Amino acid sequence: LGGGNIKRLETLYEQGEEDMKEVQVVVFFLFVALTMGTFTKTLLQRFLPSVPYTCVLLFEGAVLGYVHEITGRRLGSLSESIRMWVAINPHVLLFSFLPPLLFGDSMGMNWHHIKKCFWQCLLLACPGVLLGTVLTAVTARCFFPSYGWDWPTAMTFGSILAATDPVAVVAILNELGASPKLTMLISGESLMNDGTAIVLFNLFKRFITVPPENPEHPLGATRSANPESDAWSIIGYFLRMAVGGVGLGIGMGFLALLWMSAVTHKSNHSDAIVQISITLCCAYLVFFIGEFLLGVSGVLATVAAAIVVGAFGWPLFASRETMDQVWHMIEHCGNTVIFIVTGLIMGAVVIDPKREGHLTFQDVWYLLVLYVMVTLIRFVMVFFFMPLLMRCGYGLSWRDAVVLSWGGLRGAVGLALALEIDIEMKHSVNGMRVLFHVGGIAVLTLLVNGITSGPLLRCLGMTTPSTTEEALLSDIEKRIQMHCEEALTAQVEQREGFTVSQQAEVRARCTVLQKGRLLSEHVRNCESASDSLKSWFRNANADDRLITVRKMFLQALRCAFLDQVEQGMLPNKGPHTVLLTESVDAAMDHVHHGLCTHKIVVNKLRLHRPWTNFVSKIFPVPVKNMLIRLGLLMSQRLACFMLLSFVHAHQEAKRLVVLNLGEAADADTPEQQQVVAEAEEEIAKAVIKLQQMDSSLVEEVIVQQVCGIVLEQECLFIEKLVAQGVLQDKQAHHLVQRVQHDMRGVSQEEWESTRRGSQQVELQTSTRSDASSPRSRWPQNTRSWS
């Protein structure tokens, strides 16, 4: 090789080693930040639960960045890692942390509430965000004269502050038991306005850029050379970003569902890992493909994909609890890193004392003025659109409008966009001012609006429980106390020599066993739980009592449907469970008019029929007839599955309502009796539908349901034997594989039965009800059948 070549190779090798060390150092700060976040969350949960977690993170990041600068960057490897994070590419930051935050929030939303509130959210997220952006830009131009911002910079700044993050407010709403419809409106608007705000951000950002030859330009920004500024280009840009993003997200979401449907075995732990991996890959890939490859809105694509997966995929989840926990962990990590990095840059760059003129008391005064104006703009925007908001979705009362306006917090999305502007402007004066103001607004809204949201809800009377709800709570407390008394008595009987003094010590340590500590005087004077409930019911409004019992019944009905999925009675593949649980949500909207669950289920089944007209116009007659026969038989099988589950779930919900609202075997209050009668009427309607179906189809579906229950019980028993040490993992794996083989056989038999039926059954467009058609062998007395 020669001495010169060898020396050159050694030099290159040493440089490569140095580069590798520099790359490895970047990981150091990441885990320092996560450690700080974990420690902070632990302390706040124990001692200061009312303080917003993200505010403390922002402060900690600023302190760390400030210390990093005043020590002359002499914190060793940590300083080197901080230096790399301060100079991080903004697109890397967005592409790394924004997709999981959006996907995790969207996946947990209720599908029925999304559909119901869609137009309200769209109104607030599109014209509402545009109005807020313009008003915020006008505020920046009028109230910040010394900044000298031009319109593109001001509009970009306004679009950043238009993105809301209601995590703190939603948590308070859930904790205080506020209306889930209001919670859904706040969450849905936030997710949709994130997409709109980022589209506006990208649009206006194209008009500004840092002059490379003069980074200390007085404005810190200037107009780009050749922006697409005509109206048609802007309209086309919006349509491409919005429609293309949503279309991509829906397509990717259903592809993820198709993949997850192949790995749905609850007994196979690897299936849960595969499903979590699918959702994580979907979040990142849909965002990357949308933003980088197709040029559409990655935010809207990610939100759309997550809504599809959350709405239709949860019956497929091998472990729903594991899926929720993993995504909560991912969201926690994303929020932690974004808020600490923002604080870090604010401390290391914005408030660095060596950078004279970058931050003054004038900037702090401007921040306070901006907070007041941003809050007023939010109120103006909501109340400006209130006449329309009152007429769509669930409507909007003035109290809801006040909470919606006050709950417009700013968070991770706005901070990520501000970081992108600051880094792209190379930490110029205006870039740091944008970051300072966005970070300051996030802190102020979290500290002021977030902490005061609870008192505001109480002041507006939106968390005050009704008399009947108080009665139910008192009844539940009484039952809990009675259950714990029985547990203590059982332990005393089992343990010989358990003295009276030991019993007294147990009572002293367990609040629930101290009579009078949990319950009101009224409840303590009642001999039983049902006595206290009946006494409260006599004092409550009759309509209020009836509505409360109906709500309890519908909640029990939802739990019964979910239990059927866990037991294997309802298949996790197909629309069965989604349609049934959605019917419960729809019935909750009409709870004042009685139980209308059967009517809602029938209407949802009818929605699957319009495809026959589509098929008849495309395919030739032989293919058309075959597809229609196959589709009709599949629809009948779906209807049979749903009606059988419908009947069983109503019976279970009826039993639970009677059990939990009294001590008698039958309903013992007028409200219980009416709700039970309504439930029996719904059951009777479903039984009539089943009697009109082909008996062989009904019997086949019953066999399949029983097979599912038996196989699911086999899985549970195998898991129990493993937990007890009777079976080894290797032995259990063999047995579980046999169960999975049987499950696949049941699914295959269902498809074969449908295919054979499509060849034998004549084409029909309505259910046969004439005497010549075979009838199901159901008893005519619905009570005896149930």
ZAMARGU-4260 file (C-alpha; in steps of 0.2 Angstrom, whole numbers, plus 5000, padded with zeros to 4 digits):
<rodrens>
0) 5000/5000/5000 | 5014/5012/5004 | 5017/5022/5019 | 5007/5038/5013 | 4992/5027/5009
5) 4992/5019/5026 | 4994/5035/5035 | 4979/5042/5025 | 4968/5027/5030 | 4973/5029/5048
10) 4968/5047/5047 | 4951/5043/5039 | 4948/5029/5052 | 4951/5041/5067 | 4940/5054/5059
15) 4926/5040/5057 | 4928/5036/5075 | 4926/5054/5080 | 4911/5055/5070 | 4903/5040/5077
20) 4907/5046/5095 | 4898/5062/5090 | 4883/5053/5084 | 4882/5042/5099 | 4882/5057/5111
25) 4865/5063/5104 | 4857/5049/5112 | 4863/5055/5129 | 4852/5070/5131 | 4837/5060/5125
30) 4837/5049/5140 | 4842/5063/5151 | 4826/5072/5146 | 4815/5056/5148 | 4823/5053/5165
35) 4819/5071/5170 | 4801/5069/5164 | 4799/5053/5173 | 4805/5060/5189 | 4795/5076/5187
40) 4779/5066/5184 | 4782/5056/5199 | 4784/5071/5210 | 4769/5080/5203 | 4757/5065/5205
45) 4762/5063/5223 | 4763/5081/5229 | 4756/5094/5216 | 4743/5085/5205 | 4735/5101/5200
50) 4751/5108/5192 | 4752/5105/5173 | 4766/5092/5169 | 4772/5100/5153 | 4774/5118/5161
55) 4786/5111/5173 | 4796/5102/5159 | 4797/5118/5149 | 4804/5127/5164 | 4816/5113/5168
60) 4822/5113/5150 | 4825/5132/5150 | 4835/5130/5166 | 4846/5117/5159 | 4849/5127/5143
65) 4853/5142/5153 | 4866/5132/5164 | 4873/5125/5148 | 4877/5143/5142 | 4883/5151/5158
70) 4895/5137/5161 | 4903/5140/5144 | 4896/5123/5138 | 4907/5114/5150 | 4895/5100/5155
75) 4905/5087/5146 | 4896/5075/5135 | 4879/5082/5141 | 4884/5099/5134 | 4890/5091/5117
80) 4873/5082/5116 | 4863/5098/5120 | 4873/5107/5107 | 4867/5094/5094 | 4849/5095/5100
85) 4849/5114/5099 | 4854/5113/5081 | 4843/5099/5077 | 4835/5099/5059 | 4817/5105/5062
90) 4810/5092/5050 | 4818/5078/5059 | 4810/5084/5075 | 4792/5085/5067 | 4794/5068/5058
95) 4800/5060/5074 | 4788/5066/5087 | 4772/5073/5079 | 4765/5057/5071 | 4764/5047/5087
100) 4756/5062/5096 | 4743/5064/5083 | 4740/5045/5080 | 4738/5042/5099 | 4726/5056/5102
105) 4715/5052/5087 | 4714/5033/5090 | 4706/5035/5106 | 4691/5045/5100 | 4673/5038/5100
110) 4667/5035/5082 | 4649/5039/5085 | 4653/5056/5093 | 4666/5060/5079 | 4652/5058/5066
115) 4640/5068/5076 | 4652/5082/5080 | 4660/5082/5063 | 4652/5098/5056 | 4655/5107/5072
120) 4673/5102/5072 | 4675/5106/5054 | 4668/5123/5056 | 4680/5127/5070 | 4695/5119/5062
125) 4694/5127/5045 | 4685/5145/5044 | 4688/5146/5063 | 4707/5143/5062 | 4708/5155/5047
130) 4699/5169/5057 | 4710/5166/5072 | 4726/5166/5061 | 4721/5183/5053 | 4716/5191/5069
135) 4732/5185/5078 | 4742/5192/5063 | 4733/5208/5064 | 4737/5209/5083 | 4756/5205/5080
140) 4757/5219/5067 | 4747/5232/5077 | 4754/5228/5095 | 4772/5223/5091 | 4778/5239/5081
145) 4796/5237/5086 | 4797/5220/5078 | 4794/5226/5061 | 4786/5210/5055 | 4779/5209/5037
150) 4762/5200/5033 | 4770/5183/5029 | 4779/5183/5045 | 4764/5188/5055 | 4752/5176/5046
155) 4765/5162/5049 | 4765/5167/5068 | 4746/5167/5068 | 4745/5150/5060 | 4756/5143/5074
160) 4746/5150/5088 | 4730/5143/5079 | 4734/5125/5084 | 4727/5120/5100 | 4731/5106/5112
165) 4717/5103/5125 | 4726/5088/5134 | 4725/5097/5151 | 4707/5103/5149 | 4701/5086/5142
170) 4709/5077/5157 | 4700/5089/5169 | 4683/5087/5160 | 4685/5068/5161 | 4690/5069/5180
175) 4675/5080/5184 | 4662/5070/5174 | 4658/5084/5162 | 4648/5080/5146 | 4657/5068/5134
180) 4650/5077/5120 | 4659/5093/5125 | 4675/5083/5128 | 4673/5076/5110 | 4670/5093/5103
185) 4686/5100/5111 | 4697/5085/5106 | 4690/5084/5088 | 4692/5102/5085 | 4710/5101/5091
190) 4715/5087/5080 | 4707/5095/5065 | 4714/5112/5068 | 4731/5105/5070 | 4730/5099/5051
195) 4723/5116/5045 | 4735/5126/5055 | 4750/5116/5048 | 4743/5118/5030 | 4742/5137/5033
200) 4759/5137/5041 | 4767/5128/5026 | 4758/5140/5014 | 4764/5156/5023 | 4781/5150/5027
205) 4785/5149/5008 | 4784/5168/5007 | 4798/5170/5020 | 4816/5164/5021 | 4832/5170/5029
210) 4844/5180/5018 | 4859/5169/5018 | 4871/5184/5016 | 4864/5193/5030 | 4857/5183/5044
215) 4855/5198/5056 | 4843/5206/5044 | 4832/5218/5054 | 4816/5208/5050 | 4826/5191/5051
220) 4816/5186/5036 | 4811/5192/5018 | 4800/5187/5004 | 4804/5171/4994 | 4809/5174/4976
225) 4795/5165/4967 | 4780/5160/4978 | 4764/5153/4971 | 4753/5168/4976 | 4738/5168/4964
230) 4721/5163/4971 | 4719/5147/4960 | 4736/5140/4966 | 4732/5143/4984 | 4715/5135/4982
235) 4722/5120/4973 | 4736/5119/4987 | 4722/5118/5000 | 4712/5105/4991 | 4727/5094/4987
240) 4733/5095/5005 | 4716/5092/5013 | 4707/5080/5002 | 4723/5071/4997 | 4728/5069/5015
245) 4712/5062/5021 | 4711/5050/5007 | 4728/5044/5010 | 4724/5042/5029 | 4708/5032/5026
250) 4717/5020/5013 | 4732/5017/5025 | 4720/5015/5040 | 4711/5001/5031 | 4727/4993/5025
255) 4732/4992/5043 | 4716/4985/5048 | 4717/4971/5035 | 4734/4967/5041 | 4729/4967/5059
260) 4714/4955/5055 | 4727/4941/5052 | 4734/4942/5069 | 4720/4943/5081 | 4723/4929/5093
265) 4721/4934/5111 | 4731/4919/5118 | 4746/4922/5106 | 4756/4936/5115 | 4766/4939/5099
270) 4750/4945/5090 | 4748/4959/5102 | 4766/4964/5098 | 4763/4963/5080 | 4747/4974/5081
275) 4756/4987/5091 | 4770/4987/5078 | 4757/4989/5064 | 4749/5004/5072 | 4766/5012/5075
280) 4772/5009/5058 | 4756/5016/5051 | 4758/5032/5061 | 4775/5036/5054 | 4773/5029/5036
285) 4757/5038/5033 | 4764/5055/5039 | 4780/5052/5029 | 4772/5047/5013 | 4760/5061/5014
290) 4772/5075/5018 | 4787/5069/5008 | 4782/5058/4994 | 4764/5064/4989 | 4765/5082/4995
295) 4748/5081/5005 | 4744/5085/5023 | 4753/5072/5033 | 4744/5078/5049 | 4727/5075/5041
300) 4733/5059/5034 | 4739/5053/5051 | 4723/5059/5060 | 4712/5050/5047 | 4721/5034/5048
305) 4721/5034/5067 | 4702/5037/5067 | 4699/5022/5055 | 4710/5011/5066 | 4702/5017/5082
310) 4684/5016/5075 | 4685/4999/5067 | 4700/4990/5074 | 4697/4989/5092 | 4688/4972/5091
315) 4703/4966/5082 | 4715/4970/5096 | 4723/4955/5104 | 4725/4965/5120 | 4716/4982/5120
320) 4724/4986/5137 | 4741/4983/5131 | 4738/4994/5115 | 4732/5008/5126 | 4746/5007/5138
325) 4759/5007/5124 | 4752/5022/5115 | 4750/5032/5132 | 4769/5028/5134 | 4773/5034/5117
330) 4763/5050/5119 | 4771/5053/5136 | 4789/5052/5128 | 4784/5063/5113 | 4777/5077/5124
335) 4792/5076/5136 | 4805/5078/5123 | 4796/5092/5114 | 4793/5102/5129 | 4810/5100/5136
340) 4819/5103/5119 | 4808/5119/5118 | 4813/5125/5135 | 4831/5120/5131 | 4832/5131/5116
345) 4823/5145/5125 | 4836/5144/5139 | 4851/5141/5128 | 4847/5154/5114 | 4833/5165/5118
350) 4837/5170/5136 | 4856/5169/5134 | 4863/5184/5143 | 4877/5185/5131 | 4866/5188/5116
355) 4862/5206/5119 | 4846/5212/5112 | 4838/5196/5109 | 4826/5196/5124 | 4821/5211/5134
360) 4807/5216/5146 | 4798/5223/5131 | 4796/5206/5124 | 4789/5200/5141 | 4777/5214/5141
365) 4772/5209/5123 | 4769/5191/5129 | 4757/5197/5142 | 4748/5207/5129 | 4748/5193/5117
370) 4740/5181/5130 | 4726/5193/5133 | 4723/5195/5115 | 4724/5177/5110 | 4711/5173/5123
375) 4700/5186/5117 | 4702/5180/5099 | 4697/5163/5104 | 4681/5169/5112 | 4677/5180/5097
380) 4680/5165/5085 | 4669/5153/5095 | 4655/5166/5098 | 4656/5172/5080 | 4652/5154/5074
385) 4640/5150/5088 | 4623/5152/5078 | 4629/5139/5066 | 4637/5128/5080 | 4620/5128/5089
390) 4611/5121/5074 | 4623/5106/5070 | 4629/5091/5079 | 4624/5090/5097 | 4621/5109/5098
395) 4631/5121/5109 | 4625/5131/5124 | 4632/5147/5130 | 4641/5137/5145 | 4648/5125/5132
400) 4654/5140/5122 | 4663/5148/5137 | 4672/5131/5141 | 4677/5129/5123 | 4684/5146/5122
405) 4693/5145/5138 | 4700/5128/5134 | 4710/5133/5119 | 4727/5128/5126 | 4743/5128/5116
410) 4755/5114/5116 | 4766/5102/5107 | 4761/5105/5089 | 4763/5124/5091 | 4780/5122/5099
415) 4786/5110/5086 | 4781/5123/5072 | 4790/5137/5082 | 4805/5126/5084 | 4805/5124/5065
420) 4804/5142/5062 | 4818/5146/5074 | 4830/5133/5067 | 4826/5137/5049 | 4830/5156/5053
425) 4846/5150/5061 | 4841/5157/5078 | 4839/5175/5071 | 4830/5188/5081 | 4813/5185/5074
430) 4815/5166/5075 | 4819/5167/5093 | 4805/5180/5096 | 4792/5168/5088 | 4799/5153/5099
435) 4798/5164/5115 | 4780/5170/5112 | 4774/5153/5107 | 4782/5144/5122 | 4776/5158/5133
440) 4758/5156/5127 | 4759/5138/5130 | 4765/5140/5148 | 4752/5154/5152 | 4737/5144/5144
445) 4742/5128/5153 | 4745/5137/5170 | 4730/5149/5169 | 4717/5141/5158 | 4722/5123/5162
450) 4722/5125/5181 | 4706/5136/5182 | 4696/5125/5170 | 4690/5115/5185 | 4683/5130/5195
455) 4676/5137/5179 | 4666/5121/5176 | 4660/5121/5194 | 4655/5140/5193 | 4645/5136/5177
460) 4636/5122/5186 | 4642/5109/5173 | 4648/5096/5185 | 4634/5097/5198 | 4626/5079/5199
465) 4608/5077/5199 | 4598/5071/5214 | 4596/5054/5206 | 4615/5053/5202 | 4619/5057/5220
470) 4607/5043/5225 | 4616/5031/5214 | 4633/5036/5221 | 4627/5034/5239 | 4619/5017/5234
475) 4636/5012/5227 | 4646/5018/5242 | 4634/5008/5253 | 4636/4992/5243 | 4655/4994/5243
480) 4655/4995/5262 | 4644/4980/5264 | 4655/4970/5252 | 4671/4975/5262 | 4662/4970/5278
485) 4658/4953/5271 | 4676/4951/5266 | 4682/4956/5284 | 4670/4943/5291 | 4676/4929/5280
490) 4694/4933/5285 | 4689/4932/5303 | 4681/4915/5301 | 4696/4908/5291 | 4709/4914/5303
495) 4709/4906/5320 | 4713/4917/5335 | 4709/4933/5325 | 4705/4944/5340 | 4693/4958/5342
500) 4707/4971/5345 | 4715/4965/5328 | 4698/4968/5320 | 4697/4985/5327 | 4715/4989/5320
505) 4709/4983/5303 | 4694/4995/5304 | 4705/5009/5310 | 4717/5007/5295 | 4703/5005/5281
510) 4692/5020/5279 | 4678/5010/5270 | 4675/5000/5286 | 4673/5015/5297 | 4655/5018/5297
515) 4650/5036/5294 | 4667/5041/5286 | 4661/5038/5268 | 4642/5040/5269 | 4630/5054/5273
520) 4619/5053/5288 | 4604/5050/5277 | 4612/5034/5270 | 4619/5028/5287 | 4601/5028/5294
525) 4594/5017/5281 | 4594/4998/5284 | 4600/4993/5267 | 4607/5000/5251 | 4590/4999/5242
530) 4582/5008/5256 | 4593/5023/5253 | 4591/5022/5235 | 4572/5022/5236 | 4572/5036/5248
535) 4582/5047/5236 | 4571/5041/5222 | 4556/5048/5230 | 4563/5065/5232 | 4570/5066/5214
540) 4561/5071/5198 | 4552/5057/5190 | 4559/5061/5172 | 4576/5062/5180 | 4574/5045/5188
545) 4569/5037/5172 | 4583/5044/5162 | 4596/5039/5174 | 4590/5021/5174 | 4589/5021/5155
550) 4607/5027/5155 | 4612/5013/5167 | 4604/5000/5156 | 4613/5007/5140 | 4630/5007/5149
555) 4627/4989/5155 | 4622/4985/5137 | 4638/4991/5130 | 4648/4981/5143 | 4638/4966/5139
560) 4643/4968/5120 | 4661/4970/5125 | 4660/4954/5136 | 4653/4944/5121 | 4668/4949/5111
565) 4680/4943/5126 | 4670/4927/5128 | 4671/4923/5109 | 4652/4924/5106 | 4654/4939/5095
570) 4668/4937/5081 | 4681/4951/5082 | 4682/4951/5063 | 4668/4960/5054 | 4657/4975/5058
575) 4646/4965/5071 | 4654/4973/5087 | 4656/4990/5080 | 4638/4992/5074 | 4631/4985/5090
580) 4642/4997/5101 | 4638/5011/5090 | 4620/5008/5092 | 4622/5010/5111 | 4630/5027/5108
585) 4616/5032/5096 | 4603/5026/5109 | 4611/5037/5122 | 4607/5052/5111 | 4588/5048/5112
590) 4588/5042/5130 | 4574/5054/5133 | 4562/5045/5121 | 4565/5027/5128 | 4575/5013/5122
595) 4576/5013/5103 | 4591/5001/5101 | 4582/4988/5090 | 4577/5002/5078 | 4594/5009/5077
600) 4602/4992/5074 | 4589/4988/5060 | 4593/5005/5052 | 4612/5001/5052 | 4609/4984/5044
605) 4599/4993/5030 | 4615/5004/5026 | 4623/4989/5019 | 4611/4986/5005 | 4614/5001/4993
610) 4629/4991/4986 | 4617/4980/4976 | 4613/4994/4964 | 4631/4998/4961 | 4635/4979/4957
615) 4620/4978/4945 | 4627/4992/4935 | 4645/4986/4933 | 4645/4967/4931 | 4636/4956/4918
620) 4621/4947/4924 | 4628/4930/4929 | 4642/4938/4939 | 4630/4951/4946 | 4617/4938/4952
625) 4631/4927/4960 | 4638/4943/4969 | 4621/4949/4975 | 4616/4931/4981 | 4633/4930/4991
630) 4631/4948/4998 | 4613/4945/5003 | 4618/4929/5012 | 4632/4937/5021 | 4621/4952/5026
635) 4608/4939/5033 | 4622/4930/5042 | 4628/4947/5049 | 4610/4951/5054 | 4608/4934/5063
640) 4624/4936/5073 | 4619/4954/5078 | 4601/4949/5083 | 4606/4934/5093 | 4620/4945/5102
645) 4607/4959/5104 | 4595/4948/5113 | 4608/4940/5125 | 4615/4957/5129 | 4598/4965/5133
650) 4594/4950/5144 | 4611/4953/5153 | 4609/4972/5155 | 4591/4969/5161 | 4598/4957/5175
655) 4611/4969/5180 | 4600/4984/5181 | 4588/4974/5192 | 4602/4967/5203 | 4611/4984/5205
660) 4596/4995/5209 | 4587/4984/5222 | 4588/4968/5232 | 4573/4959/5225 | 4574/4947/5211
665) 4562/4958/5200 | 4561/4976/5197 | 4555/4985/5213 | 4553/5003/5207 | 4542/5011/5194
670) 4557/5017/5184 | 4565/4999/5184 | 4549/4991/5179 | 4547/5003/5164 | 4565/5001/5158
675) 4563/4982/5160 | 4547/4983/5150 | 4555/4993/5136 | 4570/4980/5136 | 4558/4966/5134
680) 4549/4975/5120 | 4566/4977/5111 | 4569/4959/5114 | 4553/4954/5107 | 4556/4964/5091
685) 4572/4955/5088 | 4565/4938/5091 | 4552/4941/5078 | 4565/4945/5066 | 4575/4929/5070
690) 4559/4919/5068 | 4557/4926/5050 | 4575/4920/5046 | 4580/4903/5038 | 4580/4891/5052
695) 4596/4883/5046 | 4605/4899/5045 | 4600/4903/5063 | 4606/4886/5069 | 4622/4888/5060
700) 4626/4904/5068 | 4621/4898/5085 | 4633/4883/5083 | 4647/4895/5078 | 4644/4906/5093
705) 4645/4891/5105 | 4661/4886/5096 | 4668/4903/5099 | 4664/4902/5118 | 4671/4885/5120
710) 4687/4889/5112 | 4689/4905/5121 | 4686/4896/5137 | 4699/4883/5132 | 4712/4897/5130
715) 4708/4905/5146 | 4710/4889/5156 | 4726/4885/5147 | 4733/4902/5153 | 4726/4899/5170
720) 4736/4882/5171 | 4752/4891/5165 | 4749/4905/5179 | 4747/4891/5192 | 4763/4882/5186
725) 4754/4866/5180 | 4759/4869/5162 | 4776/4874/5155 | 4776/4887/5141 | 4782/4874/5128
730) 4767/4863/5133 | 4755/4878/5133 | 4761/4884/5116 | 4757/4867/5108 | 4739/4867/5116
735) 4736/4886/5110 | 4741/4881/5093 | 4728/4868/5092 | 4715/4881/5098 | 4720/4893/5085
740) 4719/4879/5072 | 4701/4876/5078 | 4697/4894/5077 | 4703/4895/5059 | 4692/4880/5055
745) 4677/4889/5062 | 4680/4904/5052 | 4683/4893/5036 | 4667/4884/5039 | 4658/4900/5040
750) 4664/4906/5023 | 4661/4889/5016 | 4643/4889/5023 | 4640/4906/5015 | 4647/4901/4998
755) 4636/4885/4998 | 4621/4895/5003 | 4624/4908/4989 | 4623/4894/4976 | 4607/4887/4983
760) 4597/4901/4989 | 4587/4910/4976 | 4589/4929/4973 | 4578/4939/4985 | 4577/4957/4990
765) 4567/4956/5006 | 4565/4944/5021 | 4554/4929/5018 | 4538/4930/5029 | 4526/4918/5019
770) 4520/4902/5026 | 4530/4891/5014 | 4547/4898/5019 | 4556/4888/5033 | 4553/4896/5050
775) 4565/4896/5064 | 4560/4885/5079 | 4559/4899/5091 | 4545/4899/5105 | 4532/4912/5102
780) 4533/4917/5120 | 4548/4929/5121 | 4550/4927/5140 | 4551/4908/5139 | 4563/4909/5124
785) 4575/4921/5134
</rodrens>
